[in-house]
């Protein structure tokens, strides 16, 4: 069985990728969606990236040492 913490790290990374793709799609399409949501999506991406990086550092420090 896979390590549950590793699964949490993968979910966090996939969440970052999902928000990034959504933001890039909105940017490419432009229009009202981009104007209304671009800053929100950027903030969410930064927050999720921070969480993902912290989880990766914890995983490497404690589970692969």
mmCIF file of the N, C-alpha and C atoms, coordinates in Angstrom:
data_MODEL
# 
_entry.id   MODEL 
# 
loop_
_atom_site.group_PDB 
_atom_site.id 
_atom_site.type_symbol 
_atom_site.label_atom_id 
_atom_site.label_alt_id 
_atom_site.label_comp_id 
_atom_site.label_asym_id 
_atom_site.label_entity_id 
_atom_site.label_seq_id 
_atom_site.pdbx_PDB_ins_code 
_atom_site.Cartn_x 
_atom_site.Cartn_y 
_atom_site.Cartn_z 
_atom_site.occupancy 
_atom_site.B_iso_or_equiv 
_atom_site.pdbx_formal_charge 
_atom_site.auth_seq_id 
_atom_site.auth_comp_id 
_atom_site.auth_asym_id 
_atom_site.auth_atom_id 
_atom_site.pdbx_PDB_model_num 
ATOM 1   N N  . UNK A 1 1  ? 0.843   -1.189 0.000   1.00 0.00 ? 1  UNK A N  1 
ATOM 2   C CA . UNK A 1 1  ? 0.000   0.000  0.000   1.00 0.00 ? 1  UNK A CA 1 
ATOM 3   C C  . UNK A 1 1  ? 0.885   1.249  0.000   1.00 0.00 ? 1  UNK A C  1 
ATOM 4   N N  . UNK A 1 2  ? 0.464   2.253  -0.730  1.00 0.00 ? 2  UNK A N  1 
ATOM 5   C CA . UNK A 1 2  ? 1.241   3.496  -0.838  1.00 0.00 ? 2  UNK A CA 1 
ATOM 6   C C  . UNK A 1 2  ? 1.169   4.283  0.472   1.00 0.00 ? 2  UNK A C  1 
ATOM 7   N N  . UNK A 1 3  ? 2.192   5.063  0.701   1.00 0.00 ? 3  UNK A N  1 
ATOM 8   C CA . UNK A 1 3  ? 2.269   5.900  1.887   1.00 0.00 ? 3  UNK A CA 1 
ATOM 9   C C  . UNK A 1 3  ? 1.203   6.992  1.815   1.00 0.00 ? 3  UNK A C  1 
ATOM 10  N N  . UNK A 1 4  ? 0.366   7.128  2.846   1.00 0.00 ? 4  UNK A N  1 
ATOM 11  C CA . UNK A 1 4  ? -0.694  8.153  2.801   1.00 0.00 ? 4  UNK A CA 1 
ATOM 12  C C  . UNK A 1 4  ? -0.155  9.581  2.696   1.00 0.00 ? 4  UNK A C  1 
ATOM 13  N N  . UNK A 1 5  ? 0.998   9.843  3.290   1.00 0.00 ? 5  UNK A N  1 
ATOM 14  C CA . UNK A 1 5  ? 1.563   11.188 3.198   1.00 0.00 ? 5  UNK A CA 1 
ATOM 15  C C  . UNK A 1 5  ? 2.021   11.487 1.781   1.00 0.00 ? 5  UNK A C  1 
ATOM 16  N N  . UNK A 1 6  ? 2.563   10.473 1.103   1.00 0.00 ? 6  UNK A N  1 
ATOM 17  C CA . UNK A 1 6  ? 2.963   10.645 -0.294  1.00 0.00 ? 6  UNK A CA 1 
ATOM 18  C C  . UNK A 1 6  ? 1.741   10.943 -1.160  1.00 0.00 ? 6  UNK A C  1 
ATOM 19  N N  . UNK A 1 7  ? 0.648   10.269 -0.888  1.00 0.00 ? 7  UNK A N  1 
ATOM 20  C CA . UNK A 1 7  ? -0.597  10.535 -1.621  1.00 0.00 ? 7  UNK A CA 1 
ATOM 21  C C  . UNK A 1 7  ? -1.053  11.973 -1.385  1.00 0.00 ? 7  UNK A C  1 
ATOM 22  N N  . UNK A 1 8  ? -0.909  12.467 -0.164  1.00 0.00 ? 8  UNK A N  1 
ATOM 23  C CA . UNK A 1 8  ? -1.247  13.858 0.146   1.00 0.00 ? 8  UNK A CA 1 
ATOM 24  C C  . UNK A 1 8  ? -0.369  14.826 -0.639  1.00 0.00 ? 8  UNK A C  1 
ATOM 25  N N  . UNK A 1 9  ? 0.917   14.510 -0.761  1.00 0.00 ? 9  UNK A N  1 
ATOM 26  C CA . UNK A 1 9  ? 1.834   15.344 -1.542  1.00 0.00 ? 9  UNK A CA 1 
ATOM 27  C C  . UNK A 1 9  ? 1.410   15.354 -3.011  1.00 0.00 ? 9  UNK A C  1 
ATOM 28  N N  . UNK A 1 10 ? 1.062   14.196 -3.545  1.00 0.00 ? 10 UNK A N  1 
ATOM 29  C CA . UNK A 1 10 ? 0.643   14.112 -4.950  1.00 0.00 ? 10 UNK A CA 1 
ATOM 30  C C  . UNK A 1 10 ? -0.645  14.908 -5.170  1.00 0.00 ? 10 UNK A C  1 
ATOM 31  N N  . UNK A 1 11 ? -1.580  14.825 -4.250  1.00 0.00 ? 11 UNK A N  1 
ATOM 32  C CA . UNK A 1 11 ? -2.828  15.594 -4.364  1.00 0.00 ? 11 UNK A CA 1 
ATOM 33  C C  . UNK A 1 11 ? -2.538  17.090 -4.353  1.00 0.00 ? 11 UNK A C  1 
ATOM 34  N N  . UNK A 1 12 ? -1.615  17.523 -3.486  1.00 0.00 ? 12 UNK A N  1 
ATOM 35  C CA . UNK A 1 12 ? -1.261  18.948 -3.426  1.00 0.00 ? 12 UNK A CA 1 
ATOM 36  C C  . UNK A 1 12 ? -0.632  19.405 -4.736  1.00 0.00 ? 12 UNK A C  1 
ATOM 37  N N  . UNK A 1 13 ? 0.244   18.585 -5.305  1.00 0.00 ? 13 UNK A N  1 
ATOM 38  C CA . UNK A 1 13 ? 0.882   18.947 -6.575  1.00 0.00 ? 13 UNK A CA 1 
ATOM 39  C C  . UNK A 1 13 ? -0.151  18.981 -7.698  1.00 0.00 ? 13 UNK A C  1 
ATOM 40  N N  . UNK A 1 14 ? -1.060  18.024 -7.722  1.00 0.00 ? 14 UNK A N  1 
ATOM 41  C CA . UNK A 1 14 ? -2.106  18.013 -8.746  1.00 0.00 ? 14 UNK A CA 1 
ATOM 42  C C  . UNK A 1 14 ? -3.046  19.208 -8.604  1.00 0.00 ? 14 UNK A C  1 
ATOM 43  N N  . UNK A 1 15 ? -3.286  19.648 -7.376  1.00 0.00 ? 15 UNK A N  1 
ATOM 44  C CA . UNK A 1 15 ? -4.110  20.841 -7.172  1.00 0.00 ? 15 UNK A CA 1 
ATOM 45  C C  . UNK A 1 15 ? -3.423  22.076 -7.749  1.00 0.00 ? 15 UNK A C  1 
ATOM 46  N N  . UNK A 1 16 ? -2.113  22.169 -7.560  1.00 0.00 ? 16 UNK A N  1 
ATOM 47  C CA . UNK A 1 16 ? -1.353  23.281 -8.141  1.00 0.00 ? 16 UNK A CA 1 
ATOM 48  C C  . UNK A 1 16 ? -1.448  23.239 -9.665  1.00 0.00 ? 16 UNK A C  1 
ATOM 49  N N  . UNK A 1 17 ? -1.268  22.066 -10.235 1.00 0.00 ? 17 UNK A N  1 
ATOM 50  C CA . UNK A 1 17 ? -1.338  21.927 -11.692 1.00 0.00 ? 17 UNK A CA 1 
ATOM 51  C C  . UNK A 1 17 ? -2.736  22.287 -12.190 1.00 0.00 ? 17 UNK A C  1 
ATOM 52  N N  . UNK A 1 18 ? -3.764  21.863 -11.465 1.00 0.00 ? 18 UNK A N  1 
ATOM 53  C CA . UNK A 1 18 ? -5.133  22.178 -11.874 1.00 0.00 ? 18 UNK A CA 1 
ATOM 54  C C  . UNK A 1 18 ? -5.408  23.667 -11.890 1.00 0.00 ? 18 UNK A C  1 
ATOM 55  N N  . UNK A 1 19 ? -4.995  24.365 -10.843 1.00 0.00 ? 19 UNK A N  1 
ATOM 56  C CA . UNK A 1 19 ? -5.209  25.815 -10.793 1.00 0.00 ? 19 UNK A CA 1 
ATOM 57  C C  . UNK A 1 19 ? -4.370  26.514 -11.854 1.00 0.00 ? 19 UNK A C  1 
ATOM 58  N N  . UNK A 1 20 ? -3.152  26.020 -12.087 1.00 0.00 ? 20 UNK A N  1 
ATOM 59  C CA . UNK A 1 20 ? -2.296  26.603 -13.122 1.00 0.00 ? 20 UNK A CA 1 
ATOM 60  C C  . UNK A 1 20 ? -2.929  26.454 -14.503 1.00 0.00 ? 20 UNK A C  1 
ATOM 61  N N  . UNK A 1 21 ? -3.436  25.279 -14.810 1.00 0.00 ? 21 UNK A N  1 
ATOM 62  C CA . UNK A 1 21 ? -4.063  25.044 -16.108 1.00 0.00 ? 21 UNK A CA 1 
ATOM 63  C C  . UNK A 1 21 ? -5.314  25.903 -16.259 1.00 0.00 ? 21 UNK A C  1 
ATOM 64  N N  . UNK A 1 22 ? -6.100  25.997 -15.197 1.00 0.00 ? 22 UNK A N  1 
ATOM 65  C CA . UNK A 1 22 ? -7.298  26.841 -15.243 1.00 0.00 ? 22 UNK A CA 1 
ATOM 66  C C  . UNK A 1 22 ? -6.927  28.301 -15.478 1.00 0.00 ? 22 UNK A C  1 
ATOM 67  N N  . UNK A 1 23 ? -5.883  28.773 -14.819 1.00 0.00 ? 23 UNK A N  1 
ATOM 68  C CA . UNK A 1 23 ? -5.438  30.148 -15.007 1.00 0.00 ? 23 UNK A CA 1 
ATOM 69  C C  . UNK A 1 23 ? -4.886  30.394 -16.400 1.00 0.00 ? 23 UNK A C  1 
ATOM 70  N N  . UNK A 1 24 ? -4.114  29.441 -16.915 1.00 0.00 ? 24 UNK A N  1 
ATOM 71  C CA . UNK A 1 24 ? -3.581  29.596 -18.266 1.00 0.00 ? 24 UNK A CA 1 
ATOM 72  C C  . UNK A 1 24 ? -4.691  29.558 -19.308 1.00 0.00 ? 24 UNK A C  1 
ATOM 73  N N  . UNK A 1 25 ? -5.677  28.705 -19.088 1.00 0.00 ? 25 UNK A N  1 
ATOM 74  C CA . UNK A 1 25 ? -6.812  28.647 -20.006 1.00 0.00 ? 25 UNK A CA 1 
ATOM 75  C C  . UNK A 1 25 ? -7.607  29.939 -19.995 1.00 0.00 ? 25 UNK A C  1 
ATOM 76  N N  . UNK A 1 26 ? -7.804  30.508 -18.814 1.00 0.00 ? 26 UNK A N  1 
ATOM 77  C CA . UNK A 1 26 ? -8.494  31.787 -18.725 1.00 0.00 ? 26 UNK A CA 1 
ATOM 78  C C  . UNK A 1 26 ? -7.710  32.912 -19.362 1.00 0.00 ? 26 UNK A C  1 
ATOM 79  N N  . UNK A 1 27 ? -6.387  32.875 -19.178 1.00 0.00 ? 27 UNK A N  1 
ATOM 80  C CA . UNK A 1 27 ? -5.536  33.898 -19.779 1.00 0.00 ? 27 UNK A CA 1 
ATOM 81  C C  . UNK A 1 27 ? -5.546  33.788 -21.301 1.00 0.00 ? 27 UNK A C  1 
ATOM 82  N N  . UNK A 1 28 ? -5.498  32.569 -21.799 1.00 0.00 ? 28 UNK A N  1 
ATOM 83  C CA . UNK A 1 28 ? -5.485  32.365 -23.251 1.00 0.00 ? 28 UNK A CA 1 
ATOM 84  C C  . UNK A 1 28 ? -6.810  32.779 -23.870 1.00 0.00 ? 28 UNK A C  1 
ATOM 85  N N  . UNK A 1 29 ? -7.895  32.507 -23.173 1.00 0.00 ? 29 UNK A N  1 
ATOM 86  C CA . UNK A 1 29 ? -9.208  32.866 -23.692 1.00 0.00 ? 29 UNK A CA 1 
ATOM 87  C C  . UNK A 1 29 ? -9.533  34.329 -23.522 1.00 0.00 ? 29 UNK A C  1 
ATOM 88  N N  . UNK A 1 30 ? -8.964  34.937 -22.502 1.00 0.00 ? 30 UNK A N  1 
ATOM 89  C CA . UNK A 1 30 ? -9.230  36.348 -22.238 1.00 0.00 ? 30 UNK A CA 1 
ATOM 90  C C  . UNK A 1 30 ? -10.679 36.570 -21.847 1.00 0.00 ? 30 UNK A C  1 
ATOM 91  N N  . UNK A 1 31 ? -11.160 37.745 -22.038 1.00 0.00 ? 31 UNK A N  1 
ATOM 92  C CA . UNK A 1 31 ? -12.563 38.047 -21.799 1.00 0.00 ? 31 UNK A CA 1 
ATOM 93  C C  . UNK A 1 31 ? -12.910 38.259 -20.345 1.00 0.00 ? 31 UNK A C  1 
ATOM 94  N N  . UNK A 1 32 ? -14.188 38.108 -20.047 1.00 0.00 ? 32 UNK A N  1 
ATOM 95  C CA . UNK A 1 32 ? -14.718 38.409 -18.724 1.00 0.00 ? 32 UNK A CA 1 
ATOM 96  C C  . UNK A 1 32 ? -14.197 37.444 -17.665 1.00 0.00 ? 32 UNK A C  1 
ATOM 97  N N  . UNK A 1 33 ? -14.063 36.162 -18.018 1.00 0.00 ? 33 UNK A N  1 
ATOM 98  C CA . UNK A 1 33 ? -13.567 35.191 -17.040 1.00 0.00 ? 33 UNK A CA 1 
ATOM 99  C C  . UNK A 1 33 ? -12.177 35.567 -16.561 1.00 0.00 ? 33 UNK A C  1 
ATOM 100 N N  . UNK A 1 34 ? -11.313 35.933 -17.485 1.00 0.00 ? 34 UNK A N  1 
ATOM 101 C CA . UNK A 1 34 ? -9.946  36.299 -17.121 1.00 0.00 ? 34 UNK A CA 1 
ATOM 102 C C  . UNK A 1 34 ? -9.931  37.545 -16.241 1.00 0.00 ? 34 UNK A C  1 
ATOM 103 N N  . UNK A 1 35 ? -10.719 38.545 -16.602 1.00 0.00 ? 35 UNK A N  1 
ATOM 104 C CA . UNK A 1 35 ? -10.742 39.779 -15.807 1.00 0.00 ? 35 UNK A CA 1 
ATOM 105 C C  . UNK A 1 35 ? -11.258 39.538 -14.396 1.00 0.00 ? 35 UNK A C  1 
ATOM 106 N N  . UNK A 1 36 ? -12.244 38.664 -14.276 1.00 0.00 ? 36 UNK A N  1 
ATOM 107 C CA . UNK A 1 36 ? -12.861 38.434 -12.970 1.00 0.00 ? 36 UNK A CA 1 
ATOM 108 C C  . UNK A 1 36 ? -12.050 37.494 -12.086 1.00 0.00 ? 36 UNK A C  1 
ATOM 109 N N  . UNK A 1 37 ? -11.281 36.589 -12.672 1.00 0.00 ? 37 UNK A N  1 
ATOM 110 C CA . UNK A 1 37 ? -10.687 35.523 -11.872 1.00 0.00 ? 37 UNK A CA 1 
ATOM 111 C C  . UNK A 1 37 ? -9.174  35.416 -11.915 1.00 0.00 ? 37 UNK A C  1 
ATOM 112 N N  . UNK A 1 38 ? -8.491  36.199 -12.701 1.00 0.00 ? 38 UNK A N  1 
ATOM 113 C CA . UNK A 1 38 ? -7.050  35.998 -12.855 1.00 0.00 ? 38 UNK A CA 1 
ATOM 114 C C  . UNK A 1 38 ? -6.293  36.198 -11.545 1.00 0.00 ? 38 UNK A C  1 
ATOM 115 N N  . UNK A 1 39 ? -6.607  37.244 -10.801 1.00 0.00 ? 39 UNK A N  1 
ATOM 116 C CA . UNK A 1 39 ? -5.903  37.487 -9.538  1.00 0.00 ? 39 UNK A CA 1 
ATOM 117 C C  . UNK A 1 39 ? -6.239  36.431 -8.492  1.00 0.00 ? 39 UNK A C  1 
ATOM 118 N N  . UNK A 1 40 ? -7.489  36.007 -8.456  1.00 0.00 ? 40 UNK A N  1 
ATOM 119 C CA . UNK A 1 40 ? -7.886  34.963 -7.500  1.00 0.00 ? 40 UNK A CA 1 
ATOM 120 C C  . UNK A 1 40 ? -7.153  33.663 -7.792  1.00 0.00 ? 40 UNK A C  1 
ATOM 121 N N  . UNK A 1 41 ? -7.082  33.300 -9.068  1.00 0.00 ? 41 UNK A N  1 
ATOM 122 C CA . UNK A 1 41 ? -6.408  32.059 -9.430  1.00 0.00 ? 41 UNK A CA 1 
ATOM 123 C C  . UNK A 1 41 ? -4.917  32.141 -9.135  1.00 0.00 ? 41 UNK A C  1 
ATOM 124 N N  . UNK A 1 42 ? -4.312  33.305 -9.352  1.00 0.00 ? 42 UNK A N  1 
ATOM 125 C CA . UNK A 1 42 ? -2.894  33.467 -9.049  1.00 0.00 ? 42 UNK A CA 1 
ATOM 126 C C  . UNK A 1 42 ? -2.646  33.327 -7.546  1.00 0.00 ? 42 UNK A C  1 
ATOM 127 N N  . UNK A 1 43 ? -3.504  33.908 -6.748  1.00 0.00 ? 43 UNK A N  1 
ATOM 128 C CA . UNK A 1 43 ? -3.353  33.788 -5.293  1.00 0.00 ? 43 UNK A CA 1 
ATOM 129 C C  . UNK A 1 43 ? -3.507  32.339 -4.848  1.00 0.00 ? 43 UNK A C  1 
ATOM 130 N N  . UNK A 1 44 ? -4.517  31.658 -5.389  1.00 0.00 ? 44 UNK A N  1 
ATOM 131 C CA . UNK A 1 44 ? -4.720  30.250 -5.041  1.00 0.00 ? 44 UNK A CA 1 
ATOM 132 C C  . UNK A 1 44 ? -3.519  29.409 -5.458  1.00 0.00 ? 44 UNK A C  1 
ATOM 133 N N  . UNK A 1 45 ? -2.959  29.690 -6.629  1.00 0.00 ? 45 UNK A N  1 
ATOM 134 C CA . UNK A 1 45 ? -1.794  28.929 -7.085  1.00 0.00 ? 45 UNK A CA 1 
ATOM 135 C C  . UNK A 1 45 ? -0.611  29.130 -6.150  1.00 0.00 ? 45 UNK A C  1 
ATOM 136 N N  . UNK A 1 46 ? -0.390  30.358 -5.722  1.00 0.00 ? 46 UNK A N  1 
ATOM 137 C CA . UNK A 1 46 ? 0.732   30.636 -4.821  1.00 0.00 ? 46 UNK A CA 1 
ATOM 138 C C  . UNK A 1 46 ? 0.530   29.946 -3.478  1.00 0.00 ? 46 UNK A C  1 
ATOM 139 N N  . UNK A 1 47 ? -0.677  29.998 -2.951  1.00 0.00 ? 47 UNK A N  1 
ATOM 140 C CA . UNK A 1 47 ? -0.978  29.337 -1.674  1.00 0.00 ? 47 UNK A CA 1 
ATOM 141 C C  . UNK A 1 47 ? -0.790  27.832 -1.799  1.00 0.00 ? 47 UNK A C  1 
ATOM 142 N N  . UNK A 1 48 ? -1.332  27.255 -2.873  1.00 0.00 ? 48 UNK A N  1 
ATOM 143 C CA . UNK A 1 48 ? -1.210  25.811 -3.061  1.00 0.00 ? 48 UNK A CA 1 
ATOM 144 C C  . UNK A 1 48 ? 0.238   25.397 -3.313  1.00 0.00 ? 48 UNK A C  1 
ATOM 145 N N  . UNK A 1 49 ? 0.997   26.219 -4.017  1.00 0.00 ? 49 UNK A N  1 
ATOM 146 C CA . UNK A 1 49 ? 2.414   25.918 -4.218  1.00 0.00 ? 49 UNK A CA 1 
ATOM 147 C C  . UNK A 1 49 ? 3.161   25.926 -2.896  1.00 0.00 ? 49 UNK A C  1 
ATOM 148 N N  . UNK A 1 50 ? 2.870   26.886 -2.046  1.00 0.00 ? 50 UNK A N  1 
ATOM 149 C CA . UNK A 1 50 ? 3.512   26.953 -0.733  1.00 0.00 ? 50 UNK A CA 1 
ATOM 150 C C  . UNK A 1 50 ? 3.215   25.690 0.069   1.00 0.00 ? 50 UNK A C  1 
ATOM 151 N N  . UNK A 1 51 ? 1.952   25.288 0.085   1.00 0.00 ? 51 UNK A N  1 
ATOM 152 C CA . UNK A 1 51 ? 1.570   24.081 0.814   1.00 0.00 ? 51 UNK A CA 1 
ATOM 153 C C  . UNK A 1 51 ? 2.258   22.853 0.224   1.00 0.00 ? 51 UNK A C  1 
ATOM 154 N N  . UNK A 1 52 ? 2.288   22.755 -1.102  1.00 0.00 ? 52 UNK A N  1 
ATOM 155 C CA . UNK A 1 52 ? 2.918   21.607 -1.751  1.00 0.00 ? 52 UNK A CA 1 
ATOM 156 C C  . UNK A 1 52 ? 4.415   21.550 -1.442  1.00 0.00 ? 52 UNK A C  1 
ATOM 157 N N  . UNK A 1 53 ? 5.086   22.685 -1.484  1.00 0.00 ? 53 UNK A N  1 
ATOM 158 C CA . UNK A 1 53 ? 6.525   22.706 -1.203  1.00 0.00 ? 53 UNK A CA 1 
ATOM 159 C C  . UNK A 1 53 ? 6.802   22.312 0.241   1.00 0.00 ? 53 UNK A C  1 
ATOM 160 N N  . UNK A 1 54 ? 6.006   22.821 1.163   1.00 0.00 ? 54 UNK A N  1 
ATOM 161 C CA . UNK A 1 54 ? 6.182   22.456 2.578   1.00 0.00 ? 54 UNK A CA 1 
ATOM 162 C C  . UNK A 1 54 ? 5.970   20.956 2.768   1.00 0.00 ? 54 UNK A C  1 
ATOM 163 N N  . UNK A 1 55 ? 4.936   20.401 2.150   1.00 0.00 ? 55 UNK A N  1 
ATOM 164 C CA . UNK A 1 55 ? 4.678   18.968 2.266   1.00 0.00 ? 55 UNK A CA 1 
ATOM 165 C C  . UNK A 1 55 ? 5.813   18.143 1.654   1.00 0.00 ? 55 UNK A C  1 
ATOM 166 N N  . UNK A 1 56 ? 6.352   18.593 0.533   1.00 0.00 ? 56 UNK A N  1 
ATOM 167 C CA . UNK A 1 56 ? 7.469   17.883 -0.099  1.00 0.00 ? 56 UNK A CA 1 
ATOM 168 C C  . UNK A 1 56 ? 8.702   17.918 0.797   1.00 0.00 ? 56 UNK A C  1 
ATOM 169 N N  . UNK A 1 57 ? 8.985   19.069 1.383   1.00 0.00 ? 57 UNK A N  1 
ATOM 170 C CA . UNK A 1 57 ? 10.143  19.189 2.276   1.00 0.00 ? 57 UNK A CA 1 
ATOM 171 C C  . UNK A 1 57 ? 9.965   18.277 3.499   1.00 0.00 ? 57 UNK A C  1 
ATOM 172 N N  . UNK A 1 58 ? 8.780   18.264 4.067   1.00 0.00 ? 58 UNK A N  1 
ATOM 173 C CA . UNK A 1 58 ? 8.511   17.383 5.212   1.00 0.00 ? 58 UNK A CA 1 
ATOM 174 C C  . UNK A 1 58 ? 8.675   15.923 4.804   1.00 0.00 ? 58 UNK A C  1 
ATOM 175 N N  . UNK A 1 59 ? 8.139   15.571 3.652   1.00 0.00 ? 59 UNK A N  1 
ATOM 176 C CA . UNK A 1 59 ? 8.253   14.185 3.183   1.00 0.00 ? 59 UNK A CA 1 
ATOM 177 C C  . UNK A 1 59 ? 9.712   13.779 2.999   1.00 0.00 ? 59 UNK A C  1 
ATOM 178 N N  . UNK A 1 60 ? 10.488  14.631 2.358   1.00 0.00 ? 60 UNK A N  1 
ATOM 179 C CA . UNK A 1 60 ? 11.898  14.314 2.124   1.00 0.00 ? 60 UNK A CA 1 
ATOM 180 C C  . UNK A 1 60 ? 12.667  14.257 3.444   1.00 0.00 ? 60 UNK A C  1 
ATOM 181 N N  . UNK A 1 61 ? 12.374  15.169 4.357   1.00 0.00 ? 61 UNK A N  1 
ATOM 182 C CA . UNK A 1 61 ? 13.111  15.232 5.610   1.00 0.00 ? 61 UNK A CA 1 
ATOM 183 C C  . UNK A 1 61 ? 12.812  14.042 6.517   1.00 0.00 ? 61 UNK A C  1 
ATOM 184 N N  . UNK A 1 62 ? 11.561  13.630 6.590   1.00 0.00 ? 62 UNK A N  1 
ATOM 185 C CA . UNK A 1 62 ? 11.188  12.624 7.571   1.00 0.00 ? 62 UNK A CA 1 
ATOM 186 C C  . UNK A 1 62 ? 11.034  11.213 7.004   1.00 0.00 ? 62 UNK A C  1 
ATOM 187 N N  . UNK A 1 63 ? 10.656  11.094 5.751   1.00 0.00 ? 63 UNK A N  1 
ATOM 188 C CA . UNK A 1 63 ? 10.340  9.768  5.242   1.00 0.00 ? 63 UNK A CA 1 
ATOM 189 C C  . UNK A 1 63 ? 11.414  9.192  4.319   1.00 0.00 ? 63 UNK A C  1 
ATOM 190 N N  . UNK A 1 64 ? 12.319  10.014 3.826   1.00 0.00 ? 64 UNK A N  1 
ATOM 191 C CA . UNK A 1 64 ? 13.366  9.515  2.950   1.00 0.00 ? 64 UNK A CA 1 
ATOM 192 C C  . UNK A 1 64 ? 14.752  9.685  3.555   1.00 0.00 ? 64 UNK A C  1 
ATOM 193 N N  . UNK A 1 65 ? 14.809  10.024 4.836   1.00 0.00 ? 65 UNK A N  1 
ATOM 194 C CA . UNK A 1 65 ? 16.100  10.253 5.490   1.00 0.00 ? 65 UNK A CA 1 
ATOM 195 C C  . UNK A 1 65 ? 16.761  8.980  5.844   1.00 0.00 ? 65 UNK A C  1 
# 
